[in-house]
Amino acid sequence: MFKKDQLSVFDWIGYYLLMAIPLVNIIVLILIMFGSESNPTLKSMLWSQVLMSVLVILFVVFVLSLTMTDLFSVIEEIWNNITNNF
């Protein structure tokens, strides 16, 4: 399906439908990315999606790590206020 030189609109729709199915999307991603006969445009798009996913995950982990330390200090302060009052 994705071995053609030129992908049609229905090929792209099929690709997006396959990528919407959990676990199937990972298998399709690996097959297309590492297949020797896959469409080069589709391969490039998949590599960009993987790169963007990694960057977003790293950004979320970074932001959560910053907010979690503040959250833990606020929870600790509340806990200390509660235990000191009893």
MODELLER restraints for C-alpha pairs under 7 A, 6 or more apart:
rsr = mdl.restraints
at = mdl.atoms
rsr.add(forms.Gaussian(group=physical.xy_distance, feature=features.Distance(at['CA:2:A'], at['CA:38:A']), mean=5.73, stdev=0.5))
rsr.add(forms.Gaussian(group=physical.xy_distance, feature=features.Distance(at['CA:2:A'], at['CA:39:A']), mean=5.92, stdev=0.5))
rsr.add(forms.Gaussian(group=physical.xy_distance, feature=features.Distance(at['CA:3:A'], at['CA:37:A']), mean=5.68, stdev=0.5))
rsr.add(forms.Gaussian(group=physical.xy_distance, feature=features.Distance(at['CA:3:A'], at['CA:38:A']), mean=4.63, stdev=0.5))
rsr.add(forms.Gaussian(group=physical.xy_distance, feature=features.Distance(at['CA:3:A'], at['CA:39:A']), mean=5.33, stdev=0.5))
rsr.add(forms.Gaussian(group=physical.xy_distance, feature=features.Distance(at['CA:4:A'], at['CA:39:A']), mean=6.24, stdev=0.5))
rsr.add(forms.Gaussian(group=physical.xy_distance, feature=features.Distance(at['CA:5:A'], at['CA:39:A']), mean=6.15, stdev=0.5))
rsr.add(forms.Gaussian(group=physical.xy_distance, feature=features.Distance(at['CA:18:A'], at['CA:24:A']), mean=6.75, stdev=0.5))
rsr.add(forms.Gaussian(group=physical.xy_distance, feature=features.Distance(at['CA:18:A'], at['CA:25:A']), mean=5.90, stdev=0.5))
rsr.add(forms.Gaussian(group=physical.xy_distance, feature=features.Distance(at['CA:19:A'], at['CA:25:A']), mean=4.30, stdev=0.5))
rsr.add(forms.Gaussian(group=physical.xy_distance, feature=features.Distance(at['CA:32:A'], at['CA:38:A']), mean=5.73, stdev=0.5))
rsr.add(forms.Gaussian(group=physical.xy_distance, feature=features.Distance(at['CA:32:A'], at['CA:43:A']), mean=6.50, stdev=0.5))
rsr.add(forms.Gaussian(group=physical.xy_distance, feature=features.Distance(at['CA:33:A'], at['CA:43:A']), mean=5.33, stdev=0.5))
rsr.add(forms.Gaussian(group=physical.xy_distance, feature=features.Distance(at['CA:33:A'], at['CA:46:A']), mean=6.82, stdev=0.5))
